[in-house]
Amino acid sequence: MNRMSDWLSTAAMFAGLATLTGLPMTAEAADDVSPEIVSAMRRDLGLTEQQVHQRLTFEAKAPQLEQTMREQLGDAFGGAWLDADGTQLIVGVTDEARLPKARVPGVKTVRVARSLARLEQVKASLDQNVQALSPAIHSWYVDLPSNSVVVHADDSSQSKPSADAFLRGSAGLKDGSLRVVASRHAPEPAYDLRGGDPYYFSNYRCSVGFPVNGGFVTAGHCGGVGTPTTGHNGVALGTIRGSVWPGADYGWVATNGSWTPQPWVNNYGGGNVTVAGSQEAPVNASICRSGYTTGWRCGVLQAKNVTVNYSVGPVYNLHRTSACAAGGDSGGSVLSGNQAQGVTSGVAGTCSNSNPATFYQPINPILGAYGLTLRTTGGGGSGRAFVSRLNNTKCIDVPNSNFSDGVPLQMWNCNGTNAQRWTFVNGTVRAGGLCMDVAWGNTANGTTVQLANCSGNPAQQFVLSGAGDLVSVLANKCVDIVNHNPNDGARLIIYECTGNPNQKWDYR
């Protein structure tokens, strides 16, 4: 069955990409977000519970909006970042004539002098100037909001000649795209760190970053290949099978049969934060990280593709966040909402300093480098059930396990069969090799939710928010049980999100 065919206009596609800020932000919805996430974000970002929920909801949608604008603007794309409230995506544009005719809800465009491609060229030229590096240069990256390349350097008089030598000849000096910022704290790897739970190697301690099938990922500086490790309880854990440091900062440990990887991160509040995937967050998104020394700390994503000049040499393609860390946090988990972002690499200043920075290695390049599969609430490929909060014994079900194109989905008594096992794959929700789908790409209330051949159409993109809303990206509407029907056989539709229990789901 062909959905989202040529008759669907560009304007309609943009209209379908409406923001999620229209979702009701009730006290009930805020309670559905992990209390530890709410508490830490309120403490570290100065937000109310409602603001926390608004941020997390929109941040789940922002990557799709960014990709849409990037494709539409082409070489006029000047980067994308969230506003200070985290509820609007700002997109830089070098040529306003390239803007789409249809306004993209949730997106604000600003005129910038330089494209993202140009800024990345300037940054890449600095990456190639390794011979001129000195300890006076701390890090450099593309700073999207200021449309410039920022270099953090020691501003002392004795360090100035070394910093000038590194910057000399850069193309960014000629066109004004290069900006030097005084830095008081030289970055250093946090060898004594742990993220979720600690592990030990030689005479050091680091942290489990994120469990993967067969082990876990962590920082590369936390031990070389072949090094044995022990777990937090002193039991043999496994052996380091991969390690890159410097240049990058990632590695992985293959665990033995005594350990079972779980899709959880220690929240240092007596519980766990579950991991649903690894969708990369945009600049200014909220970031939380877990570590033995500093616990659960939150901030925002300040920059991507940062080159950090550690004492052993530069490390490329790190991300920078204001979520503070300290010695003992290396290798630990970095998340945005329920999406894995990376593993802690190093710090420039700690939680006791003003304006500290933490650098982390993005997780998706680690998974790709070693062919690893992240453990998520999807069970690492086996799938999980969507259990209704209207009647917590009923699950989203493929009728009679009929995995065929066009089969309407229903509610049925939870039974653990493959007809009720769903897995998130690149924004789609899949069972039996087919995708959950909004029939015919229709965005109207009451449209059937069905199973269909996976096609890559927006009608098959869904986001599970922190509040338990399963939202169609195309329609910006919630998967809904018709007429609040609690019985077997109740059909599923999309409908305006109301916050009622017939639209609430636990993915487990």
LINBEL-V358161 format. One record per pair of residues at least 12 apart in sequence whose ideal C-beta (glycine too) atoms are under 7 Angstrom apart, sorted by the first residue. I is the first residue (numbers start at 1). J is the second residue. Records with the same first field share a line. If there is no record, write none. Layout:
BEGIN
I: J / J
END
This chain:
BEGIN
1: 405 / 406 / 452
3: 437 / 440 / 441 / 452 / 455 / 457 / 459
4: 441 / 457 / 458 / 459
8: 441
10: 100 / 102
11: 101 / 102
13: 458
14: 100 / 102 / 104
15: 102
16: 443 / 458 / 474 / 475
17: 64 / 65 / 68 / 104 / 105
18: 105 / 106 / 476
19: 58 / 61 / 105 / 106
20: 57 / 58 / 60 / 61 / 471 / 476
21: 54 / 58 / 87
22: 476
23: 57 / 469 / 497
24: 497 / 498 / 499
25: 50 / 53 / 54
26: 499
28: 499
29: 53 / 467 / 499
30: 49 / 50 / 53
32: 466 / 467 / 468
33: 52 / 53 / 56 / 466 / 467
34: 273
36: 267 / 269 / 271 / 273 / 296
37: 273 / 288
38: 52
40: 288 / 296 / 297 / 298
41: 286 / 298
44: 297 / 298 / 299
45: 286 / 298
53: 466 / 467
54: 87
55: 86 / 87 / 286
56: 337 / 465 / 466
57: 465 / 466 / 467
58: 86 / 87
59: 86 / 281 / 285 / 286 / 336 / 337
60: 337 / 463 / 465
61: 463 / 473
62: 82 / 89 / 282 / 285
63: 279 / 280 / 282
64: 461 / 473
65: 89 / 104 / 106 / 107
66: 80 / 89 / 282
68: 104
69: 91 / 104 / 107
72: 100
73: 93 / 98
74: 98
75: 115 / 117
76: 93 / 94 / 95 / 98 / 115
77: 115 / 116
78: 92 / 93 / 94 / 112 / 114 / 115 / 116 / 147
79: 92 / 116 / 144
80: 282
81: 144 / 145 / 282 / 283 / 284
82: 282 / 283 / 284 / 285
86: 284 / 285 / 286
88: 106 / 108
89: 106 / 107 / 282
90: 108 / 110
91: 107 / 109
92: 110 / 112 / 144 / 147
93: 109 / 111 / 112
94: 112 / 114 / 115
96: 111
112: 147
113: 147
114: 147 / 177
119: 142 / 149 / 177
120: 142
122: 149 / 170 / 171 / 172 / 177 / 178
123: 140 / 141 / 142 / 149 / 305
125: 170 / 171
126: 140 / 170 / 307
127: 307 / 316
129: 166
130: 314
132: 165 / 166
133: 166 / 309 / 314
134: 162 / 166
135: 186
136: 153 / 154 / 159 / 162 / 163
137: 151 / 153 / 163 / 166 / 309
138: 152 / 153 / 154 / 183 / 186 / 187 / 309 / 348
139: 152 / 187 / 306 / 307 / 308 / 309
140: 152 / 307
141: 303 / 305 / 306 / 307 / 320
142: 303 / 305
143: 303
144: 283
146: 179
148: 177 / 178 / 179
149: 172 / 177 / 178 / 179
150: 179 / 181
151: 167 / 178 / 180 / 181
152: 181 / 183
153: 180 / 183
154: 183
155: 182
183: 348
185: 348 / 349 / 353
186: 348
187: 308 / 310 / 346 / 347 / 348 / 359
188: 310 / 346 / 347
189: 221 / 310 / 330 / 345 / 346
190: 325 / 326 / 327 / 328 / 329 / 330 / 344 / 346 / 347
191: 204 / 221 / 330
192: 205 / 327 / 328
193: 206 / 207 / 291 / 292 / 293 / 327 / 328 / 329 / 330 / 331 / 332 / 344
194: 206 / 207 / 291 / 292 / 328 / 329 / 331 / 332
195: 207 / 208 / 209 / 290 / 291 / 329 / 331 / 332 / 333 / 343 / 344
196: 208 / 265 / 266 / 290 / 332 / 333
197: 232 / 266
198: 232 / 292
199: 229 / 230 / 231 / 232 / 237
200: 229 / 230
201: 222 / 223 / 227 / 228 / 229
202: 223 / 227
205: 328
206: 218 / 219 / 222 / 330 / 331
207: 291 / 292 / 329 / 330 / 331 / 332
209: 331 / 332 / 333 / 343
210: 275 / 333 / 340 / 363 / 374
211: 261 / 262 / 263 / 375
212: 252 / 261 / 372 / 373 / 374 / 375
213: 261 / 372 / 373 / 375 / 380
214: 254 / 255
215: 238 / 252 / 253 / 254 / 255 / 261
216: 252 / 253 / 255 / 261
217: 250 / 252 / 343 / 363 / 366 / 372
218: 251 / 252 / 253 / 331 / 343
219: 249 / 250 / 251 / 330 / 331 / 343 / 344 / 345 / 361
220: 243 / 244 / 245 / 248 / 249 / 250 / 251
221: 245 / 249 / 330
222: 251 / 330 / 331
223: 240 / 243
224: 240 / 243
225: 240 / 241 / 242 / 243
226: 239 / 240
227: 239 / 240
229: 253
231: 259
235: 258
236: 256
237: 253 / 255 / 259
238: 253 / 254 / 255 / 256
239: 253 / 254
240: 253
241: 253 / 254
242: 370
246: 310 / 312 / 313 / 314 / 315
247: 315 / 316
248: 315 / 316 / 317 / 361
249: 315 / 318 / 345 / 361
250: 343 / 361 / 366 / 369
252: 366 / 370 / 372
261: 375
262: 375
263: 275 / 375 / 376 / 377
265: 290 / 333 / 335
266: 290
267: 290 / 296
268: 290 / 295 / 296
269: 296
273: 335 / 338
274: 338 / 377
275: 338 / 340 / 376 / 377
276: 338 / 339 / 376 / 377 / 424 / 464
277: 339 / 376 / 424
278: 339 / 340 / 363 / 364 / 374
279: 339
280: 341 / 362 / 364
281: 301 / 336 / 339 / 341
283: 301 / 303 / 304
284: 300 / 301
285: 300 / 301 / 336
286: 298 / 300 / 336
287: 299 / 300 / 301 / 321 / 323 / 334 / 336 / 341
288: 323 / 335
289: 323 / 325 / 332 / 333 / 334 / 344 / 358
290: 332 / 333
291: 325 / 328 / 329 / 332 / 344
292: 328 / 329
293: 326 / 327 / 328 / 329
294: 324 / 325 / 326 / 329 / 351
297: 323 / 324 / 325 / 351
298: 323
299: 321 / 322 / 323 / 324
300: 321 / 322
301: 319 / 321
302: 320 / 321 / 322
303: 319 / 320
304: 319
305: 317
306: 318 / 319 / 320 / 359
308: 346 / 359
310: 346
315: 345
317: 362
318: 345 / 359 / 360 / 361
319: 342 / 360 / 362
320: 357 / 359
321: 358 / 360
322: 357
323: 358
324: 350 / 351 / 356 / 358
325: 344 / 347 / 358
326: 347 / 350 / 351
329: 344
330: 344
331: 343 / 344
332: 344
334: 360
337: 466
338: 466
340: 363 / 374
341: 360 / 362 / 363
342: 360 / 361 / 362 / 363
343: 360 / 361 / 363
344: 358 / 360
345: 359 / 360 / 361
346: 359
377: 507 / 508
378: 423 / 424
381: 423
382: 421
383: 421 / 422 / 423 / 431
384: 421 / 422 / 507 / 508
385: 414 / 420 / 421 / 508
386: 422 / 470 / 505 / 507
387: 414 / 505 / 506 / 508
388: 411 / 481 / 505
389: 468 / 501 / 504 / 505 / 506
390: 481 / 484 / 486 / 501 / 502
391: 486
393: 413 / 414
394: 411 / 412 / 413 / 414
395: 412 / 414 / 420
396: 409 / 411 / 420 / 422 / 492
397: 409 / 410 / 411 / 412 / 419 / 420
398: 419 / 431 / 432 / 451
401: 417 / 418 / 419
403: 432 / 433 / 434 / 451
405: 452 / 453
406: 450 / 452
407: 450 / 451
408: 448 / 450 / 491
409: 449 / 450 / 451 / 492
410: 489 / 490 / 491 / 492
411: 481 / 488 / 490
412: 488
413: 488
418: 432
427: 461
428: 454 / 460 / 461
429: 462
430: 454
431: 451
434: 451 / 452 / 453 / 454
435: 452 / 454 / 460
436: 449 / 451 / 460 / 462
437: 450 / 451 / 452 / 459 / 460
438: 459 / 472 / 474 / 475 / 494
441: 457 / 459 / 474
443: 474 / 475
445: 495 / 496
446: 493 / 495
447: 493 / 494
448: 493
449: 479 / 492 / 493 / 494
458: 473 / 474
459: 474
461: 473 / 474
464: 505 / 507
468: 504 / 505 / 506
469: 497 / 503
470: 505
471: 497
472: 494
475: 494
477: 494 / 495 / 496 / 497
478: 494 / 495 / 497 / 503
479: 492 / 494 / 503
480: 492 / 493 / 494 / 495 / 502 / 503
481: 502
484: 502
END
